[in-house]
């Protein structure tokens, strides 16, 4: 694996990764050579390892007393930042002397400043919180020569474009890797502005469109939504993901399903690293049949596919719905995606179907 350090290659083999994905094979040599990269590819294509492996391979061990940030990774959400930080630490299990830190909200600033006092080689941050640290001079960018904009389409659509521009303006000359699940005019115009001598890789097809997915949508009231969910789960033939919009709903739903006797677990950003690790181990091994989760698993995280995905709640955007649907269907089989929506949300089904490249058949509650 050219451009990847030996300790990282050993860790990859321990993770069961013997071959690189298409996106990794295409982009790692360009990143390793120092070129800017603009990559658009579907969820679960391996974009996170695509940039982590060659960028980490460039790092030199710094003083044990103070680590200046060399790699900065910007993400649109706290959840994604924490997940990338966890994946980075796991990748570095065989590597001594490289510190990783997530600068995100949800932590008191004074506590975070103390925790970050010795710095870090790799910083994963949400734009708003990072700008606070830059203003306070608690994040010093003078050595930061590698920048990753992860989920750039989301950074722009969620209103962080100016924050990202402000952050870029204080960085020294640097290499930039821009990752996106989709490519629209705004994202492409932004890429042209911030990238130089760029290598461009666009995956030819959206993975969701290639999958054999049976999409069914049922209109549910607030009163019968949980009953509809249970009907879907009883029809499922294998492991299931249940996607919700908030941590509170995830905890509530997991508790109610467990009370019915289902082998159910919950995944969201407020779970500890050890809890998330055990949850995924149980799901992979079959000890857990149902995983209730927020979008922490819909984008950017390498997780196993499930035979059935249930959108208990529709997310804010059609793109998020497509990524949730894309978590079903194994390589050679047909998966099922259930969408539980309200009468007012029925009009969203057609644009979601178009974005996913799938037909969505509307069914009644009794047909589930």
N, C-alpha and C positions, 0 to 999 in steps of 0.2 A: 504494500500500500504506500505508494510514493507520496511524500509530503506529510506523512503521519509518523510521529515519534513511536519508538518501539514500545515504550511503557503503555501508550494509548492503544496500540495494536493488541498487546496482551490483554488489556482490559476489555477490548471489543470481543475477543475470543471468549473470555469469561462470560460475557453477556450473551454469547451464542451467535454473534455476528461474524460470519466467515467471509461474506461478500458485501461489497458496497452496493447501495441502490443506484438507480440510473442518475438521479439528481446529484448524488455524491460523486459518482465517477465523472460526471460532466464538469462539476464546479470546483472540486477540491484542488485539482492542479492549478487552476487560475487563481484561487485564493492563496495557495501556497507560494505562487510566484509573485504575489503582491498586487495583483490587479484588482480593481473594483469589480464587483459582481452584482448583477441584477438577475435574481432567480424568482420565477413564479412557478409553483408546482402545488399540487393538491395536498390536502392534509394527510399526515402519516407517510409522506414520501421520503422523510429523512432529512429535512432541511436543517433541523437543529444540529445534528451531528455533522452535517455538511460544512457548517461554518466553525463549530467548536473544534473539530479535529485539526484542521490546518492552522487555525489561529493559535490554539494552545501550543501546538508544536513549535511556534515561533518564540514562545516566552522563554526568558532567561530567569533563573532563580535570583530573587532580590534579597536584600538584607532582612534578617529575621525581625528586626525592630520596626521597620516601616516599609510597607508595600505601596508603591505608586500605581494607580490604575493604568493598565496598558490596554485592556480590552473593555470596551463599553458596549453593552447590549441594551437597546431601548425596546420596550414592549408596551402595548396599549393597556394592559391590565395588570393589576397586582397578582392575580392568580397565575397568569402565564409567567411572570417574572419569577415567582417562587418556584414554579415547576422547572423552569430552565436552570435556576440555581441548584436545585436538587439534582437534576440530571448532570450538571457540570461537576458537582462534588462526587457523584458516583463514578463518573468517567475518570476522575483524578484520584481514585482510591489507591492506585499504585504509584502516585507521584507525590513527592515531598516538596514542600516549600512554596506552593502556589495557593494563594488565598482567594476565596470567592465570597462575594457579599451582595445581597439584594437590598437596594435602596427603594423601598416602597412605602406607601401609606399604611395606616392601620397600626403603626408603632409611634409612640411619643417621640418627638424630634430630639429631645434632650437625651433620651435613652439610646436612640439610634446613633446619635453623634458619639456617645461614649463607646458604643460597640464598634463603631467604624474608625476609632481613633488610630488604629495601627494600619488602616488602609486595606487595600486588596488589589491583587493583580487583575482580577476579572470582576467587573461590577455590572449587575443586571438591574435595570432601573425603570420605573415609570417616569415619564417626562416631567410631570408636575412636581413630584418629590425631589427629583434630581435638580431641577431649577432652584428649589428651596436651598439645597445643599450648596449649589454654586454661589448663590447670593450670600450665604453665610461663610463662604470660603472653607467649608468642611469637605467639599469634593474639589480637588485640585486637578485640572485636566492637562497639565503641562507635559506629562509623559504618555498620554493616551493617543496611541498611533493606530488603533484598530477599532472601528465602529461597526456595529451591526444594528440595522433597523429591522426588527422581526415583526412580521404581520404589518407591513407598511400600509397596506390597504386599510386596515383597521385603525392604525395611527392617524391616517388622514380623515377617514370617515367619522371618527370619534372626536375630531376637533383639535388634535394635538400637532397639526402641521407647523404652526408658528412656534410652539414650544420646541419642536425638533430643530427647526431652523435656528432658534436662539442658542440651543445647545451646540449645534455644529459650528456656530460662529465663534465660540470660545475655545474650540479644540485646535491643537497644532496640526500641521499637515498629517494626514492619516489615510489609511486604506478603509474603504467602505464596502460592506456587504449589505445589500438590500434584498430582503425576502418578502414574498407576498403569496398568498393563496390564490389571488385573482389579479388580473391586470386590466385596469381601466385607464381612461384618458388622463385622469388626475394623477394616478400613480406613475404612469409613464412620463408625464411632464415633470413630475417631481424628480424621478430618477435621472432624467437628462440634466437637471440642474445640479444635483449633488454628486453625481458619479463622473469619473474621468477615466479614460482608457479602459472602458468597461467591457467585461465579458457578459454577454446576455444569454440566459438559458430560460426558455419557456417550455414547460411540459406540453406535449402535443395535445393531450386530452385530459379532461377532468375525470378523476378516478370514479366518481359517483356515476358518471354517464356510462362507464365501462362495466359497472357492476350489474348483476342480475338481481334487482331489488323489486319486490312487490310492495308498492306504496298504497296504504289504505288510510282514509281520513274519516273520522266519525265526529259528528257534531254532538257536543255534550254540554249539559248545564253544569253549574257549580255543584249541584246536588248529586248528579250521577257520574261525575268524572272519576271518582275513586272506584266505583263499581265497574266502569268501563276499563279502567286500568287492570283490575283483577281479571276481567274476562280476557284481555289481551295476554296477560301473563300465563293464564291457564292454557291458552292455545299454543304458547311458544314451545318449540321442540328442543331448545338449547339455551345457552347463556343469553341474558337480556340486559340492555342498558335502558334506564329510564331517565330522560333528561328533563330537568326543571330549571327555573330561572334564578332562584335565590337559595342561599345556604339554609335559611329558615325552612323553606319548603322541602329541601332535600332531607333535612333531619326529621321533619314531621312525617314525611312520606315513608322513609325507611323504618321509622318506629311503627307506623300503622301496618305496613306490610309484614314486618317481623311478628306483630301480634296475631296475624292471620296464619302464622306457621311457615311462611316462606323463608328460605335461606337468603337473607337480604343484607346488603352492606351499603354504606354511604361514602361518597368521595367529594370533597370540596377543599378549598384552600385553607380552611381553619383546622383541618385535620393535621396532626403532627406528621413529620416525615416517616417515623416508624409505623404510624397507623396507616398511612397511605401505602407504604411498602407491603405491609401484611394484607391489606385489602386487595391489592392487585395480585399477590401470591395466591390468596384464597380464590379469587375469581378465575385465574388461569388454571388452577388445579381442579376446579369444579366443586370446591367446598362451599362456594357461594354461587347461587344461580342468578340473582338479580343485583345489579349495581345501580343505585340511584345517584346521579351525579349532576353537577352544574357543568357549564361549558369548559371547565378546567380540563375535561377529556375530549372536547369536541375539536379543538385546534391545537396543533403544535406539540402534542405529546404522543409518544409511541406506545400505544396500548393495544391489547389483542382485540380482534374483531368479535362481534357477537352475531348470533343467528337472528336476533330480534332487537330492534331499537324502537322505543316508544317515546314520542315527544308528548310528555304529560302537559307541558305548556309550550306554546309557540314562542320562540325568542323574538327579540325586537326587529331583527332583519332577516330577509330571505336567505342571505348568504349563511348566517348562523344555522338556519334550518337545514340547508344543504349539507353543511359539515356534520350536523348531528345524524342526518340520514345516512351519510357516508360511513358511519361506524358499523354498519351491518354488511352482510354478504361476505362469506369466506371465498377463497380463491376460485373454487370449482363448484360452488353451490349457490342457491338462491336465498337471499335474506329477506326479511319482512320489516317494513317500517310502518308503524302506526302513528298517526297524527291525531291527537285529541284537541279539537278546537271548539270555540264558541260559535254561535250563529253569526255574530258580527265579524268573526275572523275567516269565515268561509271564502270571502273574496280574495284572501291571500293565497289560497291553494293553487290557483292557476299560475301566478308568477313564480311560486316555489317549484312547481312542476317544471316550468320552462327552464329555470336556473339549474335544476338538478338533471335535466334531460330525462325525466321519468314521467310516466303517466301516474296520476294519483286518482284512484277510484274512491268515490265517496260512498260510504256505507251507513246504514242506520245502526243505532245502538244494539239492536237485536241481532244484527249480522256479524257482530264481533265474535 
